[in-house]
């Protein structure tokens, strides 16, 4: 996919271009329609000698001084005319018979109305044209308890492995690197809808360039080295989001059990005692129940605006109250014949169906533990004339489970490790048969469960690899029960025969796997694979509720 004019001997000007591809269905619109309605621009025809169809738009910019100029002028007592500046922005839109493309200069991208442009043109074209081991930087969006954005840069050109990408939950947002053989571009970078590159180019070669770029986008060569990027895609297209939001509204109007309300960030679950909702703020429950939200929902009035106005209220033992927008607290999966969409922490994601299938296949391999666990107690209390439903704290539950079934109680017994930033728990409960039990409330939703699976993985891995940690662990175990320290030999600790058990309070074992939020399933399967590869046996158990006797 070369264009012959590139081989000419004459020295061509070097340009760094930012390109955007118009969606096929909009390519025949008048070029001025691709601008934001608020854009203040001057419009120029293209010189007829170039035989190009399109226009150049230049932003009308006024001279302005930076905000700190007033301070600087007060310091000196004189006007500082040198501080006034004018930022320049321009936008060139060119049509060819097959494609329409925009090229931006300065801040020209902010003149574009993004709904007309292919949302993944930049990232996909970059992946199709980059040499996979020439990456210089990657921008990632990690889906976990809360979405985290990360930018990683390498000191020299590197393969993707250097950047510590977790293909089960990292969404690739942008990438920079060098072109692969046969691609006549320099310094490639792409993110979302913008593809940027350096090129030596004469204006008369623009039509050839556009068809070359469209060709680079319109293939799947990236799947050879970057197939994992299709696991999860964050949806940015407002029209697509709007359709998915409508499916959510339909589910809410039907009071569907597929809608799960969860706290959208990490929290200290031991200090939280209750939750309530808009329209029933005084009815405080110990767990987040979607049905409590539904109970006072005016179905006829449900809209996107109403669920963005509605709040989930969170109360802690120190009488602090925090609130979260319901839209950002909803976890919802919408399935079509060939795709799965997930609303999580206020953003929509498309999950590749084969990735979803792989996660569920791994999940099916995890055994349900046969260890006995008592149900978790619930009860009601009247405080200041208000009835408050309560659920047993993890601490109280662990103590009762230990007493009921003669488990050793290790909850809150912290052990220092040089491999973690904070001291960690070995586990919450331990049996005489080398079973390490980690316990968490289901009420915490995705965030609490991710913490549970991470805690179990970290503790087991450090136990296996850190002699100093084993030494400290033996001291703690001896204090709990003399002889228990023999379960962790100082020098020849083996994972063989050691069981890591994840216990989730508030959900029966029979429904546990099905009812986990998708990203919790991802984190559980990661913990299972990581620990299994190290020789540990991994099991899970659910614990239902019981009115306190």
C-alpha positions in Angstrom: 0.0 0.0 0.0 2.5 2.6 -1.2 2.0 5.6 -3.3 4.5 6.2 -6.1 4.9 9.9 -5.6 6.7 9.0 -2.4 9.7 7.7 -4.4 10.5 11.0 -6.1 14.0 12.4 -5.5 12.9 16.0 -4.7 13.1 17.0 -1.0 9.6 17.3 0.4 8.6 19.2 3.4 8.4 17.2 6.7 5.0 17.4 8.5 3.7 16.0 11.6 0.0 15.3 11.0 -3.0 14.4 13.2 -5.6 12.5 11.2 -9.3 11.6 11.8 -11.4 9.4 9.5 -15.1 10.4 8.9 -17.5 7.5 9.3 -18.7 6.1 6.0 -22.4 7.1 6.5 -21.3 10.8 6.9 -18.6 11.1 4.3 -20.8 12.9 1.8 -21.9 15.7 4.2 -20.8 19.2 3.5 -17.3 19.6 5.1 -18.5 22.5 7.3 -20.9 20.1 9.1 -18.0 18.3 10.7 -17.2 21.3 12.9 -18.7 21.9 16.3 -21.6 24.4 16.1 -19.7 26.7 18.5 -16.5 26.8 16.4 -15.5 30.3 15.5 -13.5 30.0 12.3 -12.5 31.6 9.0 -13.0 29.3 6.0 -10.7 29.0 3.0 -10.9 27.3 -0.3 -8.1 25.0 -1.4 -6.0 26.3 -4.3 -7.5 24.8 -7.5 -4.0 23.8 -8.7 -4.0 21.0 -6.2 -7.2 19.3 -7.5 -8.4 18.5 -4.0 -12.0 18.8 -2.7 -12.2 20.3 0.7 -11.6 23.3 2.9 -9.2 24.8 5.4 -10.7 26.2 8.6 -8.7 28.5 10.8 -9.8 29.3 14.4 -10.4 33.0 15.0 -8.2 33.7 18.0 -7.8 36.9 19.9 -4.7 37.9 21.7 -4.9 37.1 25.4 -2.6 37.3 28.4 -2.1 34.3 30.7 -3.9 34.4 34.1 -0.6 35.0 35.9 0.2 38.1 33.8 -1.7 40.4 36.3 0.5 39.2 39.1 3.7 39.7 37.1 2.6 43.2 36.1 1.8 44.1 39.7 5.3 42.9 40.7 7.0 45.2 38.1 4.4 48.0 38.1 4.5 48.1 34.3 2.5 46.6 31.4 4.2 43.5 30.0 3.1 43.4 26.4 5.4 40.4 25.7 3.1 38.2 27.8 0.2 38.4 25.4 -0.1 35.4 23.1 -2.2 34.0 20.4 -2.8 30.3 20.0 -3.2 29.0 16.5 -5.5 26.2 15.5 -6.5 25.0 12.0 -8.4 22.1 10.4 -8.1 20.8 6.9 -10.9 18.5 5.7 -10.4 16.7 2.4 -12.8 14.4 0.5 -11.8 11.7 -1.9 -14.3 9.5 -3.8 -13.8 6.8 -1.1 -13.1 8.7 2.1 -13.4 12.0 4.0 -10.5 12.8 6.4 -9.7 15.7 8.7 -6.1 16.8 9.5 -5.7 19.1 12.5 -3.0 21.6 13.5 -2.4 23.2 16.9 -5.6 22.7 18.9 -7.6 22.1 15.7 -9.0 18.8 17.1 -11.2 20.8 19.4 -13.0 22.3 16.4 -14.3 18.8 15.4 -17.7 17.3 16.3 -16.5 13.9 17.3 -19.8 12.1 16.5 -18.9 12.1 12.8 -15.6 10.3 13.2 -14.5 6.7 13.5 -13.9 6.3 17.3 -11.1 3.7 17.1 -9.3 5.0 14.0 -6.3 6.2 15.9 -5.6 3.2 18.1 -6.4 0.5 15.5 -4.4 2.2 12.7 -1.4 2.6 15.1 -1.5 -1.1 16.1 -1.7 -2.1 12.4 1.3 0.0 11.4 3.6 -0.3 14.5 6.4 -2.7 14.8 5.2 -4.6 17.9 8.6 -4.6 19.7 9.2 -0.8 19.0 6.8 0.6 21.6 7.9 3.8 23.5 4.7 4.5 25.5 1.3 3.0 26.3 -1.7 4.6 27.9 -3.9 2.1 29.8 -7.2 2.2 31.5 -7.4 -0.6 34.2 -10.8 -1.9 35.1 -10.8 -2.9 38.8 -12.4 -1.7 42.0 -12.3 1.7 40.4 -11.1 2.5 36.9 -7.4 3.7 37.0 -5.6 5.4 34.1 -1.9 4.8 33.6 0.7 6.0 31.2 3.9 4.0 30.9 7.0 5.1 29.0 10.1 3.0 28.2 13.6 4.3 28.0 14.1 2.6 24.7 11.9 0.8 22.1 10.4 -2.2 23.7 7.9 -5.0 23.3 4.5 -4.9 25.1 5.8 -7.2 27.9 7.9 -4.4 29.4 4.9 -2.3 30.3 3.3 -4.8 32.7 0.0 -5.0 30.9 -2.7 -7.2 32.5 -4.6 -8.4 29.4 -7.5 -9.5 31.6 -8.4 -6.0 32.7 -6.3 -3.4 30.9 -7.9 -1.4 28.1 -5.3 0.0 25.7 -6.1 3.7 25.1 -3.1 5.0 23.2 0.3 3.7 21.9 3.5 5.2 20.4 6.2 3.5 18.5 8.1 3.0 15.2 6.5 1.9 11.9 6.9 -1.6 10.7 8.6 -2.5 7.4 6.8 -1.2 4.3 5.1 1.7 6.2 6.4 5.0 5.0 5.6 7.0 8.1 7.7 8.1 11.1 7.0 8.4 14.8 3.6 6.8 14.9 1.1 7.3 17.7 -2.6 6.6 18.0 -5.2 6.9 20.6 -9.0 6.7 20.3 -10.0 8.5 17.1 -6.7 10.3 16.3 -3.8 8.8 14.4 -0.6 10.9 14.4 2.5 10.5 12.3 5.5 12.2 10.7 5.8 12.3 6.9 7.6 14.0 4.0 4.8 15.0 1.7 3.9 17.3 -1.2 0.3 18.6 -1.1 -0.5 16.9 -4.4 0.0 13.5 -2.6 -2.8 14.1 0.0 -5.4 12.0 -1.9 -2.9 9.0 -2.0 -2.1 9.5 1.7 -5.8 9.4 2.6 -6.4 6.1 0.8 -3.2 4.7 2.3 -4.3 5.7 5.9 -7.8 4.3 5.3 -6.2 1.0 4.1 -4.1 0.9 7.2 -7.2 1.2 9.4 -9.3 -1.2 7.3 -7.5 -4.5 8.1 -6.9 -6.7 11.1 -3.1 -7.2 11.0 -2.9 -6.1 14.6 -4.4 -9.4 15.7 -1.1 -11.1 15.1 0.6 -9.3 18.0 -2.1 -7.4 19.8 -5.1 -9.7 19.7 -5.7 -9.1 23.5 -6.7 -5.5 22.9 -10.1 -6.8 21.8 -10.8 -8.4 25.2 -12.4 -5.2 26.6 -13.3 -2.0 24.7 -14.4 1.1 26.5 -17.3 2.6 24.5 -16.9 6.3 23.8 -19.4 6.8 21.0 -22.3 8.9 22.4 -24.9 7.3 20.0 -23.8 3.8 21.1 -23.9 4.8 24.8 -27.3 6.3 24.3 -28.7 2.9 22.9 -27.1 1.0 25.8 -28.5 3.5 28.4 -32.0 2.9 26.9 -31.6 -0.9 27.6 -30.7 0.0 31.2 -33.8 2.3 31.5 -35.9 -0.6 30.2 -34.4 -2.9 32.8 -35.0 -0.4 35.6 -38.7 0.1 34.5 -39.1 -3.6 34.6 -37.4 -3.7 38.0 -35.1 -6.4 36.6 -33.0 -8.5 38.9 -30.1 -8.1 36.3 -29.5 -4.6 37.7 -27.1 -4.7 40.7 -26.4 -1.6 42.7 -22.9 -1.6 44.3 -20.6 1.0 45.9 -18.4 2.2 43.0 -15.1 2.5 44.8 -13.0 1.0 47.5 -14.3 1.4 51.0 -13.5 0.4 54.6 -16.2 -2.2 55.0 -15.6 -2.8 58.6 -16.6 0.8 59.4 -19.8 0.9 57.2 -23.0 0.0 58.9 -25.7 0.9 56.4 -27.0 2.2 53.1 -30.1 4.0 51.9 -31.5 5.6 48.7 -33.1 8.8 47.5 -36.9 8.7 48.3 -36.2 6.3 51.3 -33.3 8.0 53.0 -34.5 7.1 56.5 -34.7 3.3 55.7 -31.2 2.2 56.3 -30.1 -1.3 55.5 -26.9 -3.2 56.3 -26.4 -4.3 52.7 -27.0 -2.6 49.3 -30.2 -4.2 48.0 -31.4 -3.2 44.5 -35.0 -4.0 45.6 -34.8 -1.3 48.3 -34.1 1.2 45.5 -36.9 -0.3 43.4 -39.4 -0.2 46.3 -39.8 3.6 46.0 -39.1 4.0 42.3 -41.7 5.8 40.2 -41.3 3.6 37.2 -43.2 6.0 34.8 -40.7 8.8 35.6 -37.5 6.7 35.3 -35.0 8.4 32.9 -31.3 8.8 32.4 -31.6 12.1 34.1 -33.5 10.7 37.1 -30.9 8.0 37.8 -28.1 10.5 37.5 -30.0 12.6 40.1 -30.7 9.7 42.5 -28.2 8.8 45.2 -26.9 5.9 47.1 -26.2 7.0 50.7 -23.5 5.3 52.7 -23.2 5.6 56.5 -20.3 4.6 58.7 -19.8 4.0 62.4 -18.4 7.5 62.9 -21.7 9.0 61.8 -20.3 10.2 58.5 -22.5 10.2 55.4 -21.3 9.9 51.8 -23.3 9.6 48.6 -22.8 8.2 45.1 -24.8 8.9 41.9 -27.0 5.8 41.2 -25.9 5.7 37.5 -22.3 5.3 38.7 -23.3 2.7 41.3 -25.1 0.4 38.8 -23.6 -2.8 37.6 -25.5 -4.1 34.5 -24.8 -6.6 31.8 -26.6 -6.3 28.4 -26.2 -9.2 26.1 -26.9 -9.4 22.3 -26.5 -12.4 20.1 -22.7 -11.9 19.7 -21.6 -9.3 22.3 -21.8 -8.6 26.0 -21.9 -5.0 27.3 -21.2 -4.0 30.9 -22.0 -0.8 32.7 -19.5 -0.4 35.5 -18.7 2.7 37.6 -20.6 5.0 35.2 -18.9 3.8 31.9 -19.9 1.2 29.3 -17.6 -1.6 28.1 -17.9 -4.1 25.3 -16.6 -7.5 26.4 -15.5 -9.9 23.6 -17.7 -13.0 23.8 -14.8 -15.4 23.5 -13.1 -13.6 26.4 -16.3 -13.9 28.4 -16.4 -17.6 27.5 -12.8 -18.1 28.6 -13.5 -16.4 32.0 -16.6 -18.6 32.5 -14.7 -21.8 31.5 -12.0 -21.0 34.1 -14.7 -20.2 36.7 -16.3 -23.6 36.2 -13.0 -25.3 37.2 -13.0 -23.7 40.7 -14.3 -26.2 43.3 -16.9 -25.2 45.9 -15.3 -25.9 49.4 -16.9 -28.6 51.5 -15.7 -26.9 54.7 -18.7 -26.1 57.0 -19.5 -22.4 57.6 -22.3 -21.0 59.8 -24.8 -18.6 58.1 -24.2 -14.9 58.7 -26.6 -13.3 61.1 -29.1 -10.5 60.3 -31.4 -8.6 62.7 -33.3 -5.3 63.2 -32.7 -2.6 65.8 -34.8 0.4 66.7 -32.6 3.5 67.1 -34.2 7.0 67.7 -37.5 5.6 66.5 -36.1 4.3 63.2 -35.8 0.6 62.4 -32.4 -0.3 61.1 -31.6 -3.7 59.6 -28.2 -5.0 60.6 -25.8 -7.7 59.4 -23.0 -9.4 61.3 -19.6 -7.7 60.8 -16.8 -9.8 59.3 -14.9 -9.6 62.6 -17.8 -11.0 64.6 -18.6 -13.6 62.0 -15.0 -14.9 61.9 -14.9 -15.2 65.7 -18.2 -17.1 65.7 -17.1 -19.4 62.8 -13.8 -20.1 64.6 -15.6 -21.1 67.8 -18.3 -23.1 66.1 -16.0 -25.2 63.9 -12.7 -25.1 65.8 -10.9 -22.9 63.2 -7.9 -20.8 64.3 -8.7 -17.1 64.3 -6.1 -15.0 62.5 -8.4 -12.1 61.5 -6.6 -8.7 62.1 -3.3 -10.4 63.1 -1.0 -8.4 60.8 2.4 -9.7 59.6 5.1 -7.6 58.2 6.6 -8.3 54.8 9.4 -6.6 52.9 7.5 -7.4 49.7 4.4 -5.3 50.4 4.0 -1.7 51.4 1.8 -2.5 54.4 1.6 -5.4 56.8 -0.8 -8.1 55.7 -3.1 -10.8 57.2 -2.1 -14.4 56.5 -5.8 -15.2 56.3 -8.9 -14.7 58.5 -9.4 -18.3 59.6 -7.1 -21.4 59.4 -7.7 -25.1 59.8 -5.4 -27.7 61.2 -5.3 -29.2 57.7 -3.5 -26.3 56.0 -6.6 -24.5 54.7 -6.2 -20.7 54.6 -9.7 -19.1 54.7 -10.2 -15.5 53.5 -13.6 -13.9 54.3 -15.5 -10.9 52.8 -19.0 -9.6 52.7 -20.8 -9.8 49.3 -22.4 -6.4 50.2 -19.2 -4.7 49.1 -19.8 -5.5 45.5 -17.0 -5.6 43.0 -14.6 -3.5 45.0 -14.7 -5.6 48.2 -14.5 -8.9 46.3 -11.5 -7.7 44.2 -9.8 -6.9 47.5 -10.6 -10.4 48.8 -9.1 -12.2 45.8 -6.0 -10.0 45.8 -5.5 -10.5 49.6 -5.6 -14.3 49.2 -3.2 -14.3 46.2 -0.7 -11.9 47.8 -0.6 -13.8 51.1 -0.1 -17.2 49.5 2.6 -15.9 47.1 4.6 -14.2 49.8 4.3 -17.3 52.1 5.9 -19.3 49.2 8.7 -16.9 48.4 9.7 -14.9 51.5 11.6 -16.6 54.3 11.4 -13.5 56.6 7.6 -13.5 56.2 7.5 -17.2 57.1 9.6 -16.5 60.2 7.2 -13.7 61.3 4.2 -16.0 60.4 5.5 -18.8 62.6 5.7 -16.4 65.6 2.1 -15.3 65.1 0.8 -18.9 64.6 2.6 -20.1 67.8 0.8 -17.4 69.8 -2.5 -18.4 68.3 -2.0 -22.1 69.1 1.3 -23.8 70.1 2.2 -26.3 67.4 0.3 -24.4 64.6 3.6 -22.9 63.5 4.6 -26.3 62.2 2.2 -25.8 59.3 4.6 -23.2 58.0 8.2 -24.7 57.9 10.9 -22.1 57.8 13.0 -23.5 55.0 11.0 -26.0 52.9 7.5 -24.6 52.6 5.6 -26.3 49.8 2.3 -25.2 48.2 1.5 -28.9 47.8 -1.6 -29.7 49.8 -2.2 -26.1 50.9 -5.7 -24.8 50.2 -6.7 -21.2 49.7 -10.5 -20.8 50.4 -12.4 -17.6 49.5 -15.6 -17.2 51.5 -18.2 -14.7 50.5 -20.8 -13.7 53.1 -24.4 -13.1 52.0 -24.6 -15.3 49.0 -25.3 -19.1 48.8 -22.6 -21.3 47.3 -25.2 -22.5 44.7 -25.7 -19.1 43.1 -22.3 -17.6 43.9 -20.5 -18.0 40.6 -23.4 -16.9 38.5 -24.1 -13.8 40.6 -20.5 -12.4 40.8 -20.1 -9.1 38.8 -18.1 -9.7 35.6 -14.9 -7.9 36.8 -15.1 -9.9 40.1 -15.2 -13.0 38.0 -12.1 -11.8 36.1 -10.2 -11.1 39.4 -11.3 -14.5 40.8 -10.1 -16.4 37.7 -6.8 -14.5 37.8 -6.3 -15.4 41.4 -7.2 -19.0 40.7 -4.8 -19.3 37.7 -2.0 -17.6 39.5 -2.3 -19.7 42.7 -2.9 -23.0 40.8 0.2 -22.5 38.7 2.1 -22.2 42.0 0.7 -25.5 43.2 -2.0 -24.2 45.6 -5.5 -25.6 45.6 -8.1 -22.8 45.3 -11.7 -23.2 46.4 -14.6 -20.8 47.1 -17.7 -20.9 49.3 -20.8 -18.8 49.7 -22.6 -18.2 53.1 -26.3 -17.4 53.2 -28.0 -15.2 55.8 -30.0 -16.3 58.9 -32.1 -14.2 61.3 -30.1 -13.9 64.5 -31.5 -16.3 67.2 
